[in-house]
Amino acid sequence: MIFEINILTILVMAALGGLSSYLANQSIAVFHDGLRPLLPQYLTKTIDRKSLFATSFALSFGLVIGFGLPTSITGKIIIVHTILLACDIIGTAFPDNKKGMILSTAVGALYGVLLLFGMQAIMSIFAKLPINFTSNLSSVGSLIIISFCVFPAVAIAYQRGVKEASIVLALTMLIKHLTALFGKFTINNVKVALNADGMALLFGILAMLVAAARTKKEDTGEAAKVFSLFEDNIVRIRKNIILLAVSGAVVALATSLLLISEGPASLTLTAEGKYGEAAMVALGRMLGFIPLVMTTAIMSGVYSPAGTKAVHVPALLLINFGIIGLVGSFFIGALIMIIEVLLLNVIAKGMDKSPGLKELGDNTRTAMSKVLDLALLVGGMLAANAIAPTIGYIFVIGLYFINQNSKKPIPTMAVGPVGAIATGILVNILHLIGLFPVSK
C-alpha cells in the first residue's frame, strides 16, 4: 500500500472510524447523501432504530463491499467510502443512548484500525500468490487521468445542450494538446512544466461555472421564506460545529497521510504522486457535491463528516510538506468545516437565487459518474487482459452484462476493479490445477 503503518496512522484511522461512527450514532452527521434525509423521520419517531439501521445497511453495505474495497485494493489507497459508509452502518446499528454511543465509537475505531491492517494484509497475500497480479491492477485507473477532463463537457451537455458541450469538448482537447506541446518553458532560470490534463480540467471547470451563471432568475424573496422553515435544522448543525470541525480536521489529516482518498480519480493521481492534479480533481468533485450536501443538510439538520469534500483539496496540496503539512492540513480542515457550517444558510439561499448552480451540481455528479463508470470499466478490461491475455477481456465484458441483469447489481463503477481482482484470483486457481502455465 502507499501508506505506512505506524503509531500516527493507527491513531488517525481509529479517530476517523470512532468519530464518524459517533456522529452517525448521534444523528449529527452521516456520509451517505441518501441516508441524511431519512434521519428527521427517526428523530421525530416516524421510524424506529431498527428501520433506520436496515435502511443504512441497505444503502451502504453494497457500496463498501462492491465499490469501496475493490477500488481501494486496486488503487493502493483507502477510498473514503470504504470507511465512512461503514461507519454510517456501525453508528446506526447501536441505540443512541450512552451505552450505544460508547459501543458505536469503540467499534468504529476498531474498524478503522482493522481496515488499515486488513488492506496491507490483502496486498501481502496477493503478492505471495504464484502469479503476482498486483502490478497489473494499476491499469484499472490508467484511463481515469486521461478521461476525467471530459466530464465538464458532459455536464454542460446535460445543462446547456449538445452544441455548447461540443464547443467546450473541442476547446478542452485543444488546450490539452497545446499544453502538451508548449507547456514546458523557463522563466528566470526556473523550469515550469504545466500539466496538460490539469490545464484541460481547469478550463472545463471554468466553462461549467460560466454555463451555470448564464441561468438566472429574479429574486422574489421566496428563498428567505423557504429556508426560514429549516432554521431549526441549521441551528442544530451549528450546535455541533466543534465536533464537525474535528471531523473535518481528521479527514484532512488522513488525506495528507495518504490513508484515504475522496474519489477514484484523485486516488489514481495521488497514488502516482500527482498531488496538484489530484487536488484539481477533488475541487471539481467538490463543486458537484456542494448543492447536494448543503441542501440535504438544511432539510435534515444532519451534516456530513467530510462536509462538501473541500477539506481534501488543501490536504492533497500539503502532502509534501512534512510535519508542517500535516499540522496545516489538520487545522485548515477544521477551519473549512467551520466556514461551511457558518455559511450554510447563505450558500443555500445563493443556490436558490442562482438555480443554474444547483442544476450544475446535479449535472456534475451525473457526468463524473458516467465518465468514471466507463473509464474504470475499460481500465478493468485492460488490467484483466494484462493478467490473463486469453480470457481477461471476455471475463470483464461478461461480468458487466451479467451485472446489468442481476437482481442486486453492484455499482457499474465497481465492475472494472472487481473484474480485475477476480481475474487475478481466477488465473491463480487455474495455475494451481495446471491450466494456466506461466511462461518463463
Backbone torsions as a table, in degrees:
resi	resn	phi	psi	omega
1	MET	NA	162.5	-179.8
2	ILE	-71.4	-37.9	-174.9
3	PHE	-79.0	162.7	175.4
4	GLU	-105.6	146.1	175.8
5	ILE	-98.8	112.3	177.3
6	ASN	-146.8	-176.1	-176.8
7	ILE	-58.5	-43.0	-177.3
8	LEU	-64.5	-48.6	-177.5
9	THR	-66.5	-34.7	176.5
10	ILE	-64.0	-45.3	-179.9
11	LEU	-64.6	-39.8	-179.1
12	VAL	-66.5	-43.6	179.2
13	MET	-66.9	-36.4	176.4
14	ALA	-65.2	-42.5	179.2
15	ALA	-65.6	-41.2	-179.6
16	LEU	-64.6	-46.7	180.0
17	GLY	-67.8	-43.6	-178.9
18	GLY	-66.5	-46.6	-178.1
19	LEU	-67.3	-42.4	-179.3
20	SER	-64.6	-38.7	177.4
21	SER	-67.8	-39.1	177.2
22	TYR	-62.3	-45.3	-179.5
23	LEU	-62.3	-39.2	177.8
24	ALA	-68.9	-40.7	-179.5
25	ASN	-61.9	-38.0	-178.7
26	GLN	-92.2	8.9	179.4
27	SER	56.2	38.1	177.8
28	ILE	-94.8	-40.7	-179.2
29	ALA	-156.9	137.6	172.0
30	VAL	-133.0	152.4	-175.1
31	PHE	-83.7	-35.9	-176.4
32	HIS	-73.3	119.9	-177.0
33	ASP	-65.7	-25.0	179.1
34	GLY	-78.9	-23.0	179.6
35	LEU	-80.8	-31.6	-174.4
36	ARG	-55.2	-46.7	-178.9
37	PRO	-67.8	-14.6	-179.2
38	LEU	-84.7	-19.6	-175.2
39	LEU	-64.2	-35.1	175.6
40	PRO	-58.4	-31.5	177.4
41	GLN	-65.7	-34.7	176.6
42	TYR	-73.1	-42.7	-178.3
43	LEU	-63.4	-29.7	177.9
44	THR	-94.5	8.7	177.2
45	LYS	65.7	21.8	175.0
46	THR	-70.8	-35.1	173.5
47	ILE	-124.3	154.8	-179.6
48	ASP	-93.2	179.0	-175.6
49	ARG	-65.3	-38.6	180.0
50	LYS	-62.7	-40.1	178.8
51	SER	-67.2	-38.9	178.8
52	LEU	-64.0	-44.6	179.2
53	PHE	-63.5	-43.6	-179.9
54	ALA	-60.4	-39.9	178.6
55	THR	-67.8	-44.3	178.9
56	SER	-60.8	-43.3	179.5
57	PHE	-63.1	-44.8	-179.0
58	ALA	-64.0	-37.6	-178.1
59	LEU	-73.7	-36.0	-166.6
60	SER	-108.4	-30.0	-171.8
61	PHE	-60.5	-45.4	180.0
62	GLY	-61.7	-36.3	179.3
63	LEU	-69.0	-37.6	179.3
64	VAL	-65.7	-49.3	-176.1
65	ILE	-76.4	-43.8	-173.0
66	GLY	-86.3	-24.2	-177.7
67	PHE	-119.2	-52.3	-173.7
68	GLY	-60.8	-54.7	-176.6
69	LEU	-65.4	-48.9	178.7
70	PRO	-60.3	-41.2	179.9
71	THR	-65.9	-38.7	178.4
72	SER	-65.5	-41.1	-179.0
73	ILE	-66.4	-44.6	-179.1
74	THR	-69.9	-32.1	-178.1
75	GLY	-90.9	-14.1	177.8
76	LYS	67.4	17.7	170.7
77	ILE	-137.4	144.0	-178.3
78	ILE	-74.6	117.1	175.5
79	ILE	-72.1	138.6	-167.5
80	VAL	-58.7	-28.5	179.5
81	HIS	-59.2	-33.2	-175.8
82	THR	-61.0	-35.6	-178.9
83	ILE	-97.6	-43.1	-173.5
84	LEU	-74.3	-35.2	175.5
85	LEU	-67.2	-40.0	177.1
86	ALA	-63.4	-35.7	178.5
87	CYS	-69.2	-30.0	171.3
88	ASP	-58.6	-45.0	-179.5
89	ILE	-65.1	-46.8	-178.8
90	ILE	-61.4	-44.9	-178.0
91	GLY	-62.7	-40.9	-178.6
92	THR	-81.4	-11.8	-179.4
93	ALA	-73.1	-23.7	-177.6
94	PHE	-107.7	151.4	177.2
95	PRO	-64.8	156.0	-176.2
96	ASP	-90.6	30.9	172.6
97	ASN	-91.3	-174.9	-175.2
98	LYS	-62.0	-43.4	179.8
99	LYS	-64.1	-45.1	179.5
100	GLY	-64.2	-36.5	178.6
101	MET	-61.6	-45.7	-179.1
102	ILE	-67.2	-44.4	-178.4
103	LEU	-65.6	-43.6	-179.4
104	SER	-63.9	-39.2	178.5
105	THR	-64.7	-43.6	-179.2
106	ALA	-66.3	-44.6	-179.7
107	VAL	-66.2	-39.6	177.8
108	GLY	-62.3	-42.3	178.2
109	ALA	-64.0	-42.1	178.6
110	LEU	-63.6	-41.1	178.8
111	TYR	-61.4	-42.8	179.5
112	GLY	-58.9	-43.4	-179.9
113	VAL	-69.4	-43.7	179.2
114	LEU	-63.2	-36.2	177.5
115	LEU	-63.5	-40.9	178.9
116	LEU	-60.3	-50.9	-179.6
117	PHE	-72.7	-34.6	-178.4
118	GLY	-64.3	-42.2	178.7
119	MET	-62.5	-41.4	178.7
120	GLN	-65.0	-40.5	-178.8
121	ALA	-66.0	-41.2	179.7
122	ILE	-60.8	-45.2	179.8
123	MET	-66.3	-35.2	178.8
124	SER	-67.3	-39.1	178.2
125	ILE	-65.4	-45.7	178.7
126	PHE	-58.4	-39.0	-177.1
127	ALA	-67.3	-23.0	-177.8
128	LYS	-93.8	-1.9	178.7
129	LEU	-68.5	155.4	179.9
130	PRO	-53.9	-39.9	175.8
131	ILE	-112.4	105.2	-178.4
132	ASN	-81.1	107.9	-176.2
133	PHE	-103.3	6.6	-174.0
134	THR	-63.7	-33.9	-179.7
135	SER	-67.1	-28.5	179.4
136	ASN	-75.1	-19.8	-177.1
137	LEU	-66.0	-21.2	178.6
138	SER	-63.5	-22.7	179.2
139	SER	-66.5	-20.9	-179.3
140	VAL	-58.4	-40.3	-178.3
141	GLY	-99.3	9.8	-173.8
142	SER	-64.2	-32.3	-177.2
143	LEU	-87.7	-12.7	-179.0
144	ILE	-61.0	-45.8	-177.6
145	ILE	-60.6	-42.1	-177.3
146	ILE	-71.9	-41.1	-170.4
147	SER	-91.2	-16.4	-171.0
148	PHE	-65.8	-27.5	-179.7
149	CYS	-69.6	-5.7	179.1
150	VAL	-81.1	-24.1	-170.0
151	PHE	-61.6	-31.7	176.6
152	PRO	-60.3	-40.1	178.6
153	ALA	-64.9	-37.4	177.7
154	VAL	-65.6	-42.4	178.7
155	ALA	-62.2	-40.6	178.7
156	ILE	-66.5	-33.2	176.7
157	ALA	-61.4	-40.8	177.2
158	TYR	-66.7	-37.7	-171.1
159	GLN	-90.3	-39.1	-172.4
160	ARG	-120.0	-8.2	178.8
161	GLY	106.9	171.2	-173.5
162	VAL	-68.6	-36.4	-175.5
163	LYS	-60.6	-53.7	-179.8
164	GLU	-65.9	-36.8	179.8
165	ALA	-63.7	-38.9	179.7
166	SER	-64.3	-39.6	178.2
167	ILE	-64.1	-45.7	-179.9
168	VAL	-64.4	-40.3	179.1
169	LEU	-63.2	-43.6	179.4
170	ALA	-62.6	-43.7	179.6
171	LEU	-68.0	-35.0	177.4
172	THR	-61.6	-46.9	178.8
173	MET	-64.4	-39.9	-179.9
174	LEU	-63.6	-45.5	-179.6
175	ILE	-63.5	-40.9	178.7
176	LYS	-63.5	-43.0	-178.7
177	HIS	-66.5	-45.2	-179.3
178	LEU	-66.4	-36.7	177.8
179	THR	-65.8	-39.7	177.9
180	ALA	-63.5	-33.9	-179.2
181	LEU	-80.3	-44.1	-170.4
182	PHE	-120.7	13.0	-174.4
183	GLY	-81.5	0.8	177.4
184	LYS	-112.4	120.5	-179.1
185	PHE	-154.3	171.7	-176.7
186	THR	-121.0	131.4	176.8
187	ILE	-124.7	116.8	-179.3
188	ASN	51.7	48.4	178.5
189	ASN	66.6	11.7	177.0
190	VAL	-105.4	121.4	-179.5
191	LYS	-79.7	127.2	179.6
192	VAL	-116.0	130.5	178.5
193	ALA	-129.6	107.0	179.3
194	LEU	-79.8	139.3	178.1
195	ASN	-84.2	124.2	-174.8
196	ALA	-63.2	-44.1	179.7
197	ASP	-65.8	-39.7	179.8
198	GLY	-65.0	-41.7	179.4
199	MET	-68.0	-38.8	178.0
200	ALA	-64.2	-41.1	179.4
201	LEU	-67.5	-40.2	178.0
202	LEU	-60.1	-44.5	177.3
203	PHE	-61.0	-43.7	-178.8
204	GLY	-61.5	-42.1	179.5
205	ILE	-63.9	-42.8	177.9
206	LEU	-63.2	-38.9	178.5
207	ALA	-63.9	-38.5	177.6
208	MET	-62.0	-44.1	-179.3
209	LEU	-64.1	-38.8	177.3
210	VAL	-64.4	-42.8	179.2
211	ALA	-62.1	-40.4	179.7
212	ALA	-68.2	-39.0	-178.0
213	ALA	-66.0	-20.7	-178.8
214	ARG	-76.9	-11.1	177.2
215	THR	-97.9	112.3	-175.1
216	LYS	-131.4	160.2	171.3
217	LYS	-147.3	159.9	-176.9
218	GLU	-73.8	139.8	178.1
219	ASP	-80.9	111.5	-178.7
220	THR	-103.1	4.2	-178.2
221	GLY	85.8	1.2	-178.5
222	GLU	-66.3	-31.7	-178.3
223	ALA	-58.4	-46.8	-179.2
224	ALA	-60.7	-38.9	-179.8
225	LYS	-66.3	-45.2	-177.7
226	VAL	-64.5	-50.4	-173.3
227	PHE	-77.3	-16.3	174.7
228	SER	-67.0	-25.7	177.7
229	LEU	-65.6	-24.6	-177.1
230	PHE	-106.6	18.8	-178.3
231	GLU	-59.8	-38.6	179.5
232	ASP	-62.9	-36.1	178.9
233	ASN	-66.5	-40.4	178.0
234	ILE	-64.7	-40.7	177.9
235	VAL	-62.3	-41.0	179.4
236	ARG	-61.3	-42.6	178.4
237	ILE	-65.3	-42.0	-177.5
238	ARG	-67.5	-26.2	176.8
239	LYS	-63.7	-25.2	-178.6
240	ASN	-104.7	24.9	-173.7
241	ILE	-62.6	-33.6	-179.3
242	ILE	-67.9	-46.5	178.5
243	LEU	-62.3	-41.1	179.2
244	LEU	-66.4	-35.7	177.0
245	ALA	-63.9	-42.8	177.8
246	VAL	-63.7	-40.9	178.1
247	SER	-60.2	-46.5	177.5
248	GLY	-61.0	-37.8	179.9
249	ALA	-65.6	-42.9	-179.0
250	VAL	-68.4	-40.7	177.4
251	VAL	-61.2	-44.5	179.5
252	ALA	-64.1	-42.4	179.6
253	LEU	-63.3	-43.1	178.5
254	ALA	-62.4	-34.1	177.2
255	THR	-67.2	-44.4	180.0
256	SER	-66.3	-27.1	178.4
257	LEU	-84.1	3.7	-179.4
258	LEU	63.9	26.0	177.8
259	LEU	-83.3	-39.1	-177.1
260	ILE	-131.5	160.7	174.6
261	SER	-136.2	148.9	-172.9
262	GLU	-79.5	-18.4	-178.6
263	GLY	-166.7	168.2	-176.9
264	PRO	-60.0	-40.1	-176.4
265	ALA	-68.3	-49.6	179.7
266	SER	-67.9	-28.7	176.8
267	LEU	-60.9	-47.5	-179.2
268	THR	-61.7	-45.0	179.9
269	LEU	-66.0	-40.7	178.9
270	THR	-63.6	-42.0	179.6
271	ALA	-61.6	-28.1	178.7
272	GLU	-90.5	3.6	178.9
273	GLY	79.4	12.5	179.8
274	LYS	-94.1	72.9	-171.1
275	TYR	-71.1	-35.4	177.7
276	GLY	-63.4	-45.8	178.7
277	GLU	-65.6	-37.2	177.8
278	ALA	-63.3	-39.2	178.2
279	ALA	-65.2	-36.9	178.4
280	MET	-63.9	-43.3	178.0
281	VAL	-64.6	-42.3	178.4
282	ALA	-62.0	-36.5	177.2
283	LEU	-63.4	-42.4	178.6
284	GLY	-62.3	-42.3	178.1
285	ARG	-67.1	-36.0	178.7
286	MET	-59.7	-42.2	179.3
287	LEU	-60.4	-34.2	179.6
288	GLY	-74.0	-27.8	-174.9
289	PHE	-97.1	-14.1	179.7
290	ILE	-55.0	-52.0	-179.0
291	PRO	-61.3	-41.6	-177.3
292	LEU	-65.9	-49.5	-177.7
293	VAL	-64.9	-45.7	-177.8
294	MET	-65.0	-44.2	-177.9
295	THR	-65.2	-47.9	-179.5
296	THR	-66.9	-32.3	178.0
297	ALA	-66.1	-44.6	-179.0
298	ILE	-66.8	-37.2	-179.1
299	MET	-73.7	-26.6	-172.7
300	SER	-110.5	-25.0	-173.4
301	GLY	78.9	15.4	-178.6
302	VAL	-126.2	133.2	-176.4
303	TYR	-103.8	-170.1	177.1
304	SER	-111.0	140.6	178.5
305	PRO	-63.2	-18.5	177.2
306	ALA	-110.1	7.3	-179.9
307	GLY	60.4	-138.6	179.4
308	THR	-86.1	8.8	-177.2
309	LYS	79.4	4.2	179.6
310	ALA	-63.8	-26.6	-177.3
311	VAL	-62.5	-23.8	-178.6
312	HIS	-71.8	-29.0	-172.0
313	VAL	-63.6	-58.4	178.6
314	PRO	-65.8	-30.3	179.7
315	ALA	-61.9	-38.5	177.9
316	LEU	-67.8	-38.9	-178.7
317	LEU	-70.7	-18.9	-176.3
318	LEU	-100.1	7.8	-174.6
319	ILE	-60.1	-39.6	-174.3
320	ASN	-87.3	12.1	-174.7
321	PHE	-104.8	20.7	173.7
322	GLY	60.2	-143.3	-177.0
323	ILE	-64.3	-33.1	178.2
324	ILE	-64.5	-40.6	178.5
325	GLY	-65.0	-39.3	179.4
326	LEU	-66.1	-45.5	178.3
327	VAL	-64.5	-41.9	179.7
328	GLY	-63.0	-43.6	180.0
329	SER	-64.1	-36.8	179.3
330	PHE	-61.7	-50.9	-176.1
331	PHE	-75.1	-35.2	177.3
332	ILE	-67.6	-38.8	176.4
333	GLY	-60.1	-42.6	177.7
334	ALA	-64.2	-43.1	-179.1
335	LEU	-63.7	-41.5	179.7
336	ILE	-61.6	-43.9	179.3
337	MET	-63.4	-39.4	178.4
338	ILE	-62.3	-45.9	-179.7
339	ILE	-62.8	-42.8	179.2
340	GLU	-58.4	-46.5	-177.6
341	VAL	-66.5	-41.8	-179.1
342	LEU	-67.4	-28.1	-177.4
343	LEU	-97.3	10.1	-175.6
344	LEU	-51.7	-53.0	-176.2
345	ASN	-71.0	-32.9	179.6
346	VAL	-65.0	-46.5	-179.4
347	ILE	-65.3	-41.9	-179.3
348	ALA	-63.0	-43.5	178.1
349	LYS	-66.4	-36.4	178.7
350	GLY	-64.8	-37.3	177.6
351	MET	-67.4	-33.0	179.1
352	ASP	-70.0	-37.6	179.1
353	LYS	-72.4	-27.4	178.8
354	SER	-119.7	81.2	-176.0
355	PRO	-59.4	-22.9	178.9
356	GLY	-63.2	-30.1	-179.5
357	LEU	-70.0	-42.6	178.0
358	LYS	-66.1	-41.7	177.8
359	GLU	-62.8	-37.0	177.4
360	LEU	-61.0	-42.3	179.2
361	GLY	-60.4	-46.2	178.9
362	ASP	-61.4	-46.2	-177.5
363	ASN	-68.7	-34.5	179.3
364	THR	-65.0	-45.4	178.9
365	ARG	-61.9	-42.4	179.5
366	THR	-63.4	-44.9	-178.4
367	ALA	-64.0	-45.3	179.1
368	MET	-61.5	-41.1	179.7
369	SER	-62.3	-44.5	-179.5
370	LYS	-63.6	-45.3	-179.0
371	VAL	-64.8	-44.7	-179.7
372	LEU	-67.5	-36.8	176.3
373	ASP	-54.7	-50.0	-176.8
374	LEU	-70.3	-43.4	-177.9
375	ALA	-63.2	-42.8	-179.6
376	LEU	-72.4	-32.9	177.6
377	LEU	-65.8	-49.4	179.6
378	VAL	-66.7	-39.0	176.5
379	GLY	-61.4	-39.1	176.5
380	GLY	-64.4	-37.5	177.2
381	MET	-64.1	-43.5	179.4
382	LEU	-63.0	-42.6	-179.8
383	ALA	-66.0	-43.7	-179.9
384	ALA	-63.3	-38.6	179.5
385	ASN	-69.3	-33.6	176.8
386	ALA	-67.4	-34.2	179.2
387	ILE	-75.2	-44.2	-177.3
388	ALA	-137.2	85.7	-175.1
389	PRO	-55.9	-25.3	-177.2
390	THR	-85.2	-27.5	-173.5
391	ILE	-129.8	-5.7	-173.2
392	GLY	-58.3	-54.2	-179.9
393	TYR	-58.5	-47.0	-176.6
394	ILE	-59.4	-43.1	-175.6
395	PHE	-63.4	-48.5	-176.6
396	VAL	-69.8	-40.7	177.0
397	ILE	-61.5	-44.9	178.3
398	GLY	-62.6	-42.1	179.1
399	LEU	-60.9	-39.3	-179.9
400	TYR	-60.9	-49.3	-176.6
401	PHE	-73.0	-34.7	175.8
402	ILE	-64.5	-41.7	179.1
403	ASN	-62.7	-37.7	179.5
404	GLN	-60.8	-29.3	-177.7
405	ASN	-102.1	7.5	179.9
406	SER	-77.4	149.9	177.1
407	LYS	-68.7	-31.4	177.5
408	LYS	-129.1	74.6	-176.7
409	PRO	-69.7	147.6	171.1
410	ILE	-78.2	160.1	179.2
411	PRO	-56.1	140.4	-179.3
412	THR	-55.6	-36.1	-179.9
413	MET	-60.1	-23.9	-176.3
414	ALA	-91.7	-11.3	-175.4
415	VAL	-61.2	-44.5	-179.7
416	GLY	-60.7	-55.3	177.4
417	PRO	-59.1	-43.7	179.5
418	VAL	-62.7	-43.3	-179.7
419	GLY	-62.4	-40.7	-179.5
420	ALA	-66.4	-44.7	179.4
421	ILE	-65.1	-44.1	-179.8
422	ALA	-62.4	-36.9	177.4
423	THR	-63.3	-43.1	178.3
424	GLY	-60.8	-43.3	178.0
425	ILE	-66.7	-40.6	-179.0
426	LEU	-61.3	-45.8	-177.7
427	VAL	-66.8	-29.3	176.0
428	ASN	-69.4	-38.4	176.2
429	ILE	-64.7	-44.8	178.4
430	LEU	-63.1	-36.7	178.6
431	HIS	-64.5	-40.8	-178.5
432	LEU	-64.8	-29.4	179.3
433	ILE	-99.4	10.7	173.1
434	GLY	83.5	14.1	-177.1
435	LEU	-103.5	2.4	178.7
436	PHE	-141.2	77.2	-179.1
437	PRO	-67.3	148.0	178.2
438	VAL	-101.9	123.7	179.8
439	SER	-74.5	138.8	-178.8
440	LYS	-100.3	NA	NA
